[in-house]
Amino acid sequence: MQPISHDPFDLLCLYEQRGWAVIPVNAGEKRATVKGWNIRKFELGDFDPSGNIGMRFGTDSGGLVDLDLDCTEAIDLAPIYLPPTGARFGRRSKPLSHRLYVAPGLTFETFHDPVCHPKNTLLEIRSNGATGGAHQTIVPPSIADGERREWYRDVIEPALIDARVLRHRVAWLATGCLVMRYLGESTARRPAPDFPQLLWEFDHDLARPVYDWFGLQAPDAPQRYPRPRHQQDPRDLDLAEIVAAIPNDYDWNGWNDIGLAIFAASRDRGDAFAIFDHFSAKSPKYDPYETRARWKNYERYPPNRTGIGKLAALARRFDWRPSGTAA
């Protein structure tokens, strides 16, 4: 890989060649104001040689996303919590504050410190919004606030990573920032799965969004799952028996299809999450945080079909039969 040029026109051409959506930004400014910046494809002739270069992230740039590390804790802890990438830039007062990855499907999200001012951002995923919209960042060699944006090293190679994995790592980085800020630097430098509990013991309001980042219920939330067996809906008991007969050797798509079918069969009526969680735990890839996050996604976007027939058909392949039915 040839070292990059730091000439503004050469960099602009490089971004174009890579298929990244570049946007003309006025000299000294951070935000694009040109009409259609969020949807339009710009040509080299649209750029002022003395102006700045913005980049629109997400699908228009082939799944390129920008992790904007807004606080010193995030910049400091990023090498510990985030996957390595060969595309990092920043400015003199905040070096390495931007890390680029190719993660198709990752959507815009902001992580805040809930105890400080609501706008005290820890870090931000810049990409398409979950329901549309666009987000941009000025990139090297743009100048704003008197500081030039500069690439770290002379090669720009964003790492390719699964969107779900990167989102999970970003949530841990945001959690690590809160641990470093309130519980101590040495603790934050040793990531551990009990961080949400540690923050909860320190301050409930501080920890509450952390549980939400991982799709978990806070400890003081009403506990819906599981209920004692004698209180469960008989239909849930039948569903549990059906799903228990199905082995979990699926890839992510197959696992997600089973989850959708469980949710659709129960309509989230009783203890269906426990059923899905037990099914998920059969796999060596089981991740309780991802399992809870998937279920919350079903709650936000419920399927419009039933799933009991599909599940029963699968269970029959593994010798399940309804109670009282001869084999």
C-alpha positions as CSV (number, residue, x, y, z in Angstrom):
1,M,0.0,0.0,0.0
2,Q,1.5,3.4,-1.1
3,P,1.6,6.1,1.6
4,I,-1.1,8.7,1.2
5,S,-0.5,12.2,0.1
6,H,-1.5,15.0,2.4
7,D,-2.3,17.4,-0.4
8,P,-6.0,18.4,-0.1
9,F,-6.8,17.6,-3.8
10,D,-5.0,14.2,-3.6
11,L,-6.9,13.2,-0.5
12,L,-10.2,14.3,-2.1
13,C,-9.5,12.1,-5.1
14,L,-8.5,9.2,-2.8
15,Y,-11.8,9.5,-0.9
16,E,-13.7,9.6,-4.3
17,Q,-11.8,6.5,-5.6
18,R,-12.8,4.5,-2.5
19,G,-16.5,5.3,-3.1
20,W,-16.8,7.4,0.0
21,A,-19.5,10.1,-0.1
22,V,-17.6,13.4,0.2
23,I,-19.3,16.8,0.8
24,P,-18.1,20.3,0.3
25,V,-17.9,22.3,3.5
26,N,-17.2,26.0,3.9
27,A,-13.6,26.9,5.0
28,G,-13.4,26.9,8.8
29,E,-16.7,25.2,9.3
30,K,-17.6,21.7,10.6
31,R,-21.1,21.2,9.2
32,A,-22.1,21.1,5.6
33,T,-24.6,23.7,4.6
34,V,-24.7,23.1,0.8
35,K,-28.2,22.1,-0.4
36,G,-28.7,18.4,-0.6
37,W,-25.6,17.5,1.4
38,N,-27.5,14.6,2.9
39,I,-28.5,12.9,-0.4
40,R,-26.6,14.4,-3.2
41,K,-23.5,12.9,-4.9
42,F,-20.9,15.7,-5.4
43,E,-18.3,15.9,-8.1
44,L,-14.7,17.2,-7.8
45,G,-15.7,20.4,-9.4
46,D,-18.1,21.2,-6.5
47,F,-15.3,21.6,-4.1
48,D,-13.6,24.9,-3.2
49,P,-9.8,24.3,-3.0
50,S,-9.6,26.4,0.1
51,G,-12.7,24.8,1.7
52,N,-13.1,21.8,4.0
53,I,-14.1,18.2,3.1
54,G,-17.0,16.5,4.8
55,M,-17.8,12.8,4.6
56,R,-21.3,11.2,4.7
57,F,-21.2,7.9,6.5
58,G,-23.3,4.7,6.2
59,T,-24.7,3.1,3.1
60,D,-23.6,6.0,0.8
61,S,-20.0,5.2,1.7
62,G,-20.2,1.4,1.5
63,G,-21.0,0.9,5.2
64,L,-18.2,3.2,6.4
65,V,-18.9,4.4,9.9
66,D,-17.1,7.0,12.1
67,L,-16.7,6.5,15.9
68,D,-16.4,10.0,17.2
69,L,-14.7,9.8,20.6
70,D,-15.9,13.0,22.3
71,C,-14.3,12.6,25.7
72,T,-10.7,12.0,26.9
73,E,-11.7,8.8,28.6
74,A,-13.0,7.3,25.3
75,I,-9.8,8.3,23.4
76,D,-7.6,6.8,26.2
77,L,-9.6,3.5,26.5
78,A,-10.3,2.9,22.8
79,P,-7.2,0.7,22.2
80,I,-8.4,-1.6,25.0
81,Y,-12.1,-1.8,24.1
82,L,-12.3,-1.3,20.4
83,P,-11.1,-3.5,17.5
84,P,-7.9,-2.2,15.8
85,T,-8.4,-0.2,12.6
86,G,-6.0,1.4,10.1
87,A,-8.1,4.5,9.7
88,R,-7.7,7.0,12.6
89,F,-7.5,10.8,12.6
90,G,-7.9,13.7,14.9
91,R,-6.6,17.2,15.7
92,R,-3.8,18.5,17.9
93,S,-6.1,19.0,21.0
94,K,-7.9,15.6,20.5
95,P,-5.6,13.3,18.6
96,L,-7.0,9.9,17.4
97,S,-10.5,11.0,18.3
98,H,-12.0,9.5,15.2
99,R,-11.8,5.8,14.2
100,L,-13.3,4.5,11.0
101,Y,-14.6,1.0,10.3
102,V,-16.6,-0.7,7.6
103,A,-19.6,-2.1,9.4
104,P,-22.6,-2.3,7.0
105,G,-25.9,-2.0,8.9
106,L,-24.5,-0.2,11.9
107,T,-26.8,2.8,12.7
108,F,-26.3,6.2,14.3
109,E,-26.2,6.3,18.1
110,T,-25.0,8.6,20.9
111,F,-23.8,7.5,24.3
112,H,-24.1,10.2,27.1
113,D,-23.0,10.5,30.7
114,P,-26.4,10.6,32.4
115,V,-25.1,12.3,35.6
116,C,-23.5,15.3,34.0
117,H,-25.3,17.6,31.5
118,P,-27.4,15.6,29.0
119,K,-25.3,16.9,26.2
120,N,-22.1,15.6,27.8
121,T,-21.4,13.1,25.0
122,L,-19.0,10.2,25.7
123,L,-18.9,8.9,22.1
124,E,-21.0,8.7,19.0
125,I,-21.5,6.3,16.1
126,R,-21.9,8.3,12.9
127,S,-23.8,6.5,10.2
128,N,-27.3,6.4,8.8
129,G,-30.0,6.9,11.3
130,A,-32.1,3.9,12.3
131,T,-35.1,5.4,10.4
132,G,-33.2,7.4,7.8
133,G,-31.2,10.6,7.9
134,A,-27.5,11.2,7.4
135,H,-24.5,12.2,9.5
136,Q,-21.2,13.7,8.4
137,T,-17.8,14.6,9.8
138,I,-15.1,16.8,8.4
139,V,-12.1,14.8,7.5
140,P,-8.4,15.5,6.8
141,P,-7.0,17.9,5.8
142,S,-10.0,20.1,6.9
143,I,-9.4,22.9,9.4
144,A,-11.9,24.1,12.0
145,D,-11.5,25.8,15.4
146,G,-8.0,26.7,14.2
147,E,-6.9,23.0,14.1
148,R,-6.2,20.8,11.1
149,R,-7.6,17.3,11.0
150,E,-4.8,14.8,10.3
151,W,-4.6,11.1,9.6
152,Y,-2.6,9.0,12.0
153,R,0.2,7.4,9.9
154,D,0.3,7.4,6.1
155,V,-2.1,4.5,5.3
156,I,-5.9,4.6,5.5
157,E,-7.3,1.1,5.9
158,P,-10.6,0.9,7.8
159,A,-11.1,-2.5,9.5
160,L,-14.1,-4.6,8.3
161,I,-16.2,-5.8,11.2
162,D,-19.7,-7.1,11.9
163,A,-22.0,-4.3,12.9
164,R,-23.4,-6.2,15.9
165,V,-19.9,-6.9,17.2
166,L,-18.8,-3.3,16.8
167,R,-22.0,-2.0,18.4
168,H,-21.3,-4.3,21.4
169,R,-17.7,-3.1,21.7
170,V,-18.8,0.5,21.5
171,A,-21.3,0.0,24.3
172,W,-18.5,-1.5,26.5
173,L,-16.3,1.5,25.7
174,A,-19.0,3.9,26.8
175,T,-19.4,1.8,30.0
176,G,-15.6,1.8,30.5
177,C,-15.7,5.6,30.2
178,L,-18.2,5.9,33.1
179,V,-16.2,3.4,35.2
180,M,-13.0,5.4,34.6
181,R,-14.8,8.7,35.4
182,Y,-16.5,7.6,38.6
183,L,-14.8,4.4,39.9
184,G,-11.2,4.8,38.9
185,E,-8.8,4.5,36.0
186,S,-7.2,1.2,37.1
187,T,-10.6,-0.5,37.2
188,A,-11.6,0.8,33.8
189,R,-8.4,-0.6,32.2
190,R,-9.4,-4.1,33.2
191,P,-12.8,-4.7,31.5
192,A,-15.0,-7.1,33.4
193,P,-18.6,-8.3,32.9
194,D,-19.7,-6.9,36.3
195,F,-19.2,-3.2,35.3
196,P,-22.9,-2.6,35.1
197,Q,-23.4,-4.0,38.6
198,L,-20.5,-1.9,39.9
199,L,-22.0,1.3,38.5
200,W,-25.4,0.3,39.9
201,E,-24.0,0.0,43.4
202,F,-22.3,3.4,43.0
203,D,-25.3,5.3,41.5
204,H,-28.5,3.9,40.1
205,D,-29.1,6.9,37.8
206,L,-25.6,6.5,36.4
207,A,-26.0,2.8,35.7
208,R,-29.5,2.8,34.3
209,P,-28.6,3.7,30.7
210,V,-25.8,1.2,30.8
211,Y,-28.3,-1.6,31.2
212,D,-30.3,-0.2,28.3
213,W,-27.2,-0.1,26.1
214,F,-26.9,-3.8,26.5
215,G,-30.6,-4.5,26.2
216,L,-30.9,-5.5,29.8
217,Q,-33.4,-4.7,32.5
218,A,-32.1,-2.6,35.4
219,P,-32.1,-4.4,38.7
220,D,-35.1,-2.4,40.0
221,A,-37.2,-2.9,36.9
222,P,-40.3,-5.2,37.2
223,Q,-39.1,-8.7,36.6
224,R,-41.4,-10.4,34.0
225,Y,-39.4,-13.5,33.3
226,P,-39.6,-16.2,34.3
227,R,-42.7,-16.7,36.4
228,P,-43.2,-19.8,38.6
229,R,-44.4,-22.7,36.4
230,H,-47.8,-22.9,38.1
231,Q,-48.4,-19.2,37.1
232,Q,-47.5,-19.6,33.5
233,D,-50.0,-19.6,30.7
234,P,-50.6,-23.2,29.5
235,R,-49.8,-22.1,26.0
236,D,-46.4,-20.9,27.1
237,L,-45.8,-24.3,28.7
238,D,-46.6,-26.0,25.4
239,L,-44.4,-23.6,23.6
240,A,-41.5,-24.3,26.0
241,E,-41.8,-28.0,25.4
242,I,-41.8,-27.5,21.7
243,V,-38.8,-25.2,21.7
244,A,-36.9,-27.5,24.2
245,A,-37.0,-30.2,21.5
246,I,-35.2,-28.1,18.9
247,P,-31.3,-28.1,19.1
248,N,-29.6,-24.8,18.6
249,D,-27.0,-25.4,15.9
250,Y,-28.0,-22.4,13.8
251,D,-26.1,-19.5,12.4
252,W,-27.1,-16.0,13.4
253,N,-29.9,-15.8,10.8
254,G,-31.4,-19.1,11.8
255,W,-31.2,-18.2,15.5
256,N,-33.0,-14.9,14.8
257,D,-35.7,-16.7,12.8
258,I,-36.4,-19.0,15.7
259,G,-36.5,-16.0,18.0
260,L,-39.0,-14.3,15.7
261,A,-41.1,-17.5,15.7
262,I,-41.1,-17.7,19.5
263,F,-42.1,-14.1,19.8
264,A,-44.9,-14.4,17.2
265,A,-46.2,-17.6,18.7
266,S,-46.5,-16.0,22.2
267,R,-47.1,-12.4,21.2
268,D,-44.9,-11.7,24.2
269,R,-47.8,-12.8,26.4
270,G,-46.0,-14.5,29.3
271,D,-42.6,-16.1,29.6
272,A,-41.6,-16.3,26.0
273,F,-38.3,-14.4,26.6
274,A,-37.2,-17.1,29.1
275,I,-38.0,-19.7,26.4
276,F,-35.9,-17.8,23.8
277,D,-33.1,-17.3,26.4
278,H,-33.0,-21.1,27.2
279,F,-32.9,-21.9,23.5
280,S,-30.1,-19.4,22.9
281,A,-28.1,-20.8,25.8
282,K,-27.8,-24.2,24.0
283,S,-25.3,-22.6,21.6
284,P,-21.6,-22.2,22.5
285,K,-22.0,-18.7,20.9
286,Y,-24.6,-17.7,23.5
287,D,-24.4,-14.0,24.5
288,P,-27.0,-13.0,27.1
289,Y,-26.6,-9.3,26.1
290,E,-27.2,-10.0,22.4
291,T,-30.2,-12.3,23.3
292,R,-31.9,-9.6,25.4
293,A,-31.1,-7.0,22.7
294,R,-32.7,-9.2,20.0
295,W,-35.9,-9.6,22.1
296,K,-36.1,-5.9,22.6
297,N,-35.9,-5.5,18.8
298,Y,-38.8,-7.9,18.4
299,E,-40.8,-5.7,20.9
300,R,-40.0,-2.6,18.8
301,Y,-40.8,-4.3,15.5
302,P,-43.1,-7.2,16.2
303,P,-43.5,-9.8,13.5
304,N,-46.9,-10.0,11.8
305,R,-47.1,-13.7,11.4
306,T,-47.6,-16.7,13.8
307,G,-44.7,-19.0,14.6
308,I,-46.1,-22.0,16.4
309,G,-46.6,-24.1,13.3
310,K,-43.0,-23.6,12.2
311,L,-41.7,-24.4,15.6
312,A,-43.8,-27.5,15.9
313,A,-42.7,-28.8,12.5
314,L,-39.1,-28.3,13.5
315,A,-39.6,-30.0,16.8
316,R,-41.3,-33.0,15.1
317,R,-38.0,-33.6,13.2
318,F,-36.4,-34.3,16.6
319,D,-39.2,-36.7,17.8
320,W,-41.3,-34.2,19.7
321,R,-45.0,-35.1,19.9
322,P,-47.8,-33.2,21.6
323,S,-48.5,-34.5,25.2
324,G,-50.9,-37.5,25.1
325,T,-50.2,-38.2,21.5
326,A,-48.7,-41.6,20.5
327,A,-45.4,-41.4,18.6
